[in-house]
């Protein structure tokens, strides 16, 4: 079968046949060099790279014969790619690569007998196929091992992606969620980026002669850049929300009280959640009066034990989109300084100096603070606003902070520096009016017009 011919999707009874030899040997057993070069041109020019590597182009001995177009399966290539790009990568990046490769692998399978259920298939691929085992990693269950053995046999060849119909089907699989609905634009963009990079890697390794997606006109919809102004809370609403946090949960366990300073750091200092989680007392200057200061130099994004080098749920990284070792100085308003001082006096610090931690001293998880925030909104907001997007997520506190600073007339360059963004990103995403700010501006405009009546 020519690997460039379109497969009809029917279940093959046997393994796909290999390509026939494309080089006619001389009488002495050596391949004809001109014939080799001619046949290697085109889609499978990558074979020339292999030929050069083994010395075929220099007339080496007959032991170095061509093996024809690459018969490497997509699954074998994807596992190699995942392992090659594992060392030194952020845990979140490893997770995203595994997620994208899982989706593409499922789309690159023959419909062979014995196909596992979708749930078993995705679990085996996500948890084992594209993961380099770390410390404390359990042994792969026998059921998942059998699933991956089936995948290895049912995977289509990598070169089949040169079929534009198949390539488009694979790209379309990036659009779908598990329930069949359309995935978020950012999710589609992230998965396509992994696929494009992986195929570039295949070209570099000589497994593909050209990038298969160059022949397919398929684009990810443009994501929304600007923040929805409906999520931005004004200072009065933000104060009500932060006060309500302390009422979540019982007083003794202090489920909400432990997080008041955490959420306050996101609003008054514009911290990202992974930055607020990592705040440590030695990095803070908290005077009794006046403004304080925080020197940010690390983040603790949550990824999962499977993806971190330490086997912990949280990774330890530098600042987002900044070179390793770079720091950021964040001024702390007097109200936030007072809150953090009270927090330290009440709860102390974790063993490593972190301000915010669970009862057991662990890093605060995504699930923990999201549950507290969900209950907080019900306590703080009137019924008319609980069903709106206003401060729906904890991250919206950061949106509200940056919008507040801009509305206060702060220099955009200074705001961008405090927030850890570029000025371009700041003005395109965060230059939004505060909730009900239009009413105040409307009154001012109306007053000015009335002066001329």
N, C-alpha and C positions, 0 to 999 in steps of 0.2 A: 504494500500500500504506500502510495506517495504521501509523506507526512503533511504536505500542503493541501491535499485534497480534503474536502469537507466531509466529516463523519455524519452519517445519517441519524445518529443517536440510538440505533438499534443495539440490543445487548449482544456483545460479541460472544461466540461460543468458545473461542480460544483467545489467547493473548494476541494483541495486534501484531501482525507480521513485521519483521524487520525489513529495512530497505535493502535492495539488492546491491551487489557490489557495483561501483560506478567506475572503477579503474581497470582497464585491460592490461595485464602484465606483459612484459617483453618475453622473449623466448627464454631469457636467463632468469625469469622470475621477478625481475624488478618492474615496478609499475611505470607506465608511460607518463612522464612528467607533464607534457603538454595536455594530455587527456585529463590528468588529475586537476590541473589548474582550471581548465575550462569547466569541468563538472562541479568544481567547488565554488564557482562564482554564483552570485545570486543570493537567494534566501539563506543558503547554508555556507556562506563564505567563512563562517566560523570554523569549518573543517580545515580550511587552509592554515588557521592558527595552530590547530592540532598537528597538522602535517609538518609545519615548520618546527614545532616543538620536538617531534621525534626524528627530524632530519630527512623527511621524505623529499622535500624540495631540493636537497643537496645530493639526492641519489644514494641514500643509505641502503643498507642491505635489505633483503626481502623480508626480514623479520618485522620490519616496520611497515605494515600495510594499513591502509585506511579502514576504519570501521564504519564508514558511511555516515549518514546524518545521525545526529545524536539521538539515542534512544533513552536518555535520562528521563525518568518520570517526573511529573510536577511534584509529587510528594517527596521524592528523594531530594530534589533540588530545594524544596521549601525547608525541609529539616536542616539541610546543610547551610542554607542562608540564615536561618534563625540562630544556629549555633555560632556561625561566623560573626554575627552582629550582636551577640550577647555580652561579651566582656566590655566593661566600662560604660554600658548604657544605663540610663535612668530606669528605675523599676517600672514607672508608668509607660515608658517607651517600649519596654519588653512586653508588657501586657498588651499594648496597642498593636504591636507587630504580631503577636500570637493570635489576637482577635481577627486581624485582617487575613492572615494566612489560613486560618480555619475556614473562613467564609469562601475564600478562593479554592481551597482544597476540596470542599464539598461540591463546588460547581465543576471541578475538574475530574470527577469520578465517573467511570462507566457504571451503567445500571446492571451490575453483575449479580448473580444469585448470592443469597446469604447476606444481603445488605443490612447492616444494623439499623436500629431506630435512629431518628434524627437526634434525640437527646443523648444516646450513648455515643454516637458519632462525634458530636460537638464536644462532649465531655472529654473523650479520649484525646481529641486533637488539641483542645484548649489547655488541658491539664498536664499532658505528657509529651505530645509530639514535638512541640516547639518550645520546650522548656529545658534549660540546663539545670539538673538537680543541684540544689544548694544544701547547706547544713541542715540536718534534721529532716530532710525530705523523705517521706515514706516510700516504700517500694511500690511499683506500679501494680495495681490489681490485675489478676489474671484475665478478667473480663475485658479491661481496657487494652491489654496486650493482644488479645485475639482480634479486637476491633482494628487496631493499628496494623496487624498482619493482613487483614482484609483490605484495608486502605492501600497498603503497599502494592497489592496485586491489582486493585481496581483503578489505580490512578492512571490517567491519560499521560502520554508523553508531553514533555515541556514544549516541544516544537509544535504541538497541535495549536498552540496559541497564535500561530501565524494564520490560522483560519479566521478571517474577520468575523464570521458568524459566531464561532465559539468565543472569541475574544469579547464580542459585545454581550454575549450571554453571561460571561464572567463579570463584566462590568455592571451589568444590570443586577447581579446578585448582591452587589454592594449597596444597592438602594433599599433592600428589603430587611425588615426586622424579623424576628422569629415568629411573630404572629401574622406575618404577611403584609403588615402596614409599611409605609415608607419611613425610612430612617431619617434622622436629623441630618441637615446639610453638613454640619461639622463632622458627624460620624462618617458620612460618605466621603468627604474630602480626606479625612485621616486614613481611611482604608485604601483609597485610590493612591494616596501618596506612598503607602507601603508597597503596593503592587508595582507601581512604576519604578520605585527604587530597586525592588527585587529583580525585575526584568533587566534593568541596567546592569545589575550584578551578573546576571546570566550572560549578557553580551560581553562583559569584561572577562568572564571565565571562558569564553569561546563556545558556550553551549548554544547560543543564538547568534545568527549573523546580523540581525538588525532588531530593533525594538518593535515587538508585535503591535503595540498600541498606537504606533505612529500611523497606522492605516485605518484606524477606527475613529470616527468623529463622535465622541461621547464626552460630555462635559458635566461637571457637578454644578448644580445651581449655586448662584452667588449667595453667600451667607449674609445675614443681617449684621451690619457693622455697628450701627448706633444702638445704644442702650434704650430700651423701652422707657420713656419718661414716666409711665404709670408705676414702675417699681420703686421710684425714688421717694424716700420719706423726707419730710421737712424736719427741722430740729425738734419741734414740739412732739411730733409723732415718734421720732427716734428716742427721745427721752422717756416717753411712755413705754415703748417697747423694752428698753434696757431696764426700767424699773420693774416691769412685769416678769422679767427673767428670774428674779430672785424668788418669786412666788411659785415657781414650777417645782413640783416634788416636795417631799417632806423637809422640815427644817434640819433634822438631825443628819440625814444623808447629804443634804445640801446639793441635790442634783442640779438645781438651777443656780444657786448662789455661787457655785464654783465656776460658772460660765459667764457671770456678769462682766467681769473684766475682760474675758476673751472676746465677747461681742462688742464691748466698748472699744477695744483696740481696733476692731475693724471699722467702727464708725468714726471715732475721734482721730485715729492715726492712719486710716485708709489701708490697713493691713489686709493681705490675702489670708484665707483660712490657714494655709500651710505655713505662712509666716507667723501668724498669731500663735499657732500650736508650738512653735519653736522658740518663742520669746523666753529668755533666761535673765535672771536678776543681774548677773555680772555685766550684761550688755546694756543695762538701764541706768540712767541717772534720774532719780526720783527725789527732788528737793522737797522740803516741807511747804514751800510756797513757790509760785511761779511755774514757768514752763520747764519740762524735763526733756530727756533725749533718749532715743533708742538707737543702737547701732546694730543693724540687721546684717547678718553674714551667712545665715543658713536657713533652710526650710525643711519641713518634715512632711512631704506629701504622702498620702496613704495609697498604697498599691496592693499589698497582700504579701503573705509569707512566700508565696511561690516565686515572686518576681524580685525580691530583694536579695542582696548578697549576704545579709546578716540573718535571714530567716525570720525577721520581724515584720509586722504589718506596715510600718512606716519606713520609708526610705529617708536617707539623710543627704540632702543636696545643697548646692549653693543657691544664690538668688536666681530667679527666673530670668532667662534670656540675658544672663550676665556671665562674664568669664569667671572661672573658678577663683575663689579667694577675694572677689570684689565685695565691698561693703556698701551699705546705704544708711545715711543718717536721717532719722525721722524725728522731727520735733513732736513733743507730747504736750497737749494742752493741759492747763492746771487741773481741770476736772478729771481728766484721765489719770494724771499723776496721783491725785487723791484716791481714786478708785483702786489703782494698783497697789498703793501703799496699804490700804485697808485689806486688800486681798492677801498680801503677804503676811500681814499681822494676824489674819484669821486662819489661813490655811498653810502658811509656810511655803516652801518650795520643794520640788522633786529632788531626787538625789543628784541630778545633773544641773540643778539650778533653774529648771523650767518653772514658770509661774502657774501654768494651767495643766492639770493632770487629774486623773481619776482617783477614786478612793484608794485604789491599789497602787497608785503612783505611775500608772501607765500613760502613754500618750493618748490624748483625747481623740476618739475615732469620729469619722464622718457621720456614722449613724447616730452616735450619742448627741452631738450638738444639733443635728437636724431635727431629731425628735423634740429636744427642748425648745427649739425655735418654733416648731409647729404649734406646740402648746402655748408658747408665749404670744403668738399672734391672736389666738382665740381670747386670751386674757386682756390684751392691750387695745385691740382695735374694736371699734363699734361694729355691729352686725353688718352695716352697709358696706364696710370695707374689707371684711374677712374673706369675701368671695372674689376680691379684686387681686391683681398682681402686686399690690403695694407691699414692698419688703417681703415678698413671698419666700425668698431664699436668704440664708445668712449672707451670701455674697452681695446681696443688694445693699447691705450696709456700706460696703466699700463704694458702690455706685453713688449712694447718697452722700458719702463723705466727699468724694471728689467733686460732685456737682455743687455741694455746699461751698467748698473752697472757691470754685470758679465764680459762683454767684456773689460771694463776698468780695470779689474784685481782686483776688490773689493773682500774682503773675503766673501765667500758664507754664512758663519754664520752671518756676519754683515748685508748682503743684506737680508737674511731671516728675521732677527729681524726687520729691517726697514719696510719690506713688510707685516709682520704679517703672515708669512708662516713658515713651518718647512723646514729645509735644504733639506730633502728628496723630498718634494713637489717642492721646488725651482729648484732643479737640474733635476727633471723629467719633469717639465712643462716649465720652463722659460729659460733653458740654450740653447737658440737658437741664431744663428748668426744674426747680423743686416742685413738689406736689403743691398745687394751689398757688404757685408763684405768679401765674398768669393773672389771677384776680388782683394781686397787689399792683402789678404793672398796669392792668386795665384801669385801676383807680387813679394812678398817677397820670396816665394819658387823658383820662376823662377830666381830671382836675385842670390839666394844662389847657385843654380845649375850652373848658368853661371860663377860663380867665379871659378869653378873647370874645366871649358872647356879649 
